[in-house]
């Protein structure tokens, strides 16, 4: 099993902090500012972002191995 380096030298960690964390913050802000009947919309933002990030991380790790 490979060791995972949790530092900003790791590109996967950098991309997580660049994309996923701001989307979570945006989601929290939108949930509190949108009217009640629109609060379901921001719940899809982090789901889509995490799925895209996971797919990118898998693709990136496969290209790094070869």
SULFENLIN-V249234 format. One record per backbone hydrogen bond with DSSP energy under -0.5 kcal/mol. CO is the residue of the C=O (numbers start at 1). NH is the residue of the N-H. Records with the same first field share a line. If there is no record, write none. Layout:
# SULFENLIN-V249234
CO: NH / NH
This chain:
# SULFENLIN-V249234
3: 5
4: 6
5: 7
7: 10
10: 14
11: 15
12: 16
13: 17
14: 18
15: 19 / 20
16: 20 / 21
19: 23
20: 24
21: 25
22: 26
23: 27
24: 28
25: 29
26: 30
27: 31
28: 32
29: 33
30: 34
35: 38
36: 39
38: 41 / 42
41: 44
42: 45 / 46
43: 47
44: 48
45: 49
46: 50
47: 51
48: 52
49: 53
50: 54
51: 55
52: 56
53: 57
54: 58
55: 59
56: 60
57: 61
58: 62
59: 63
60: 64
61: 65
62: 66
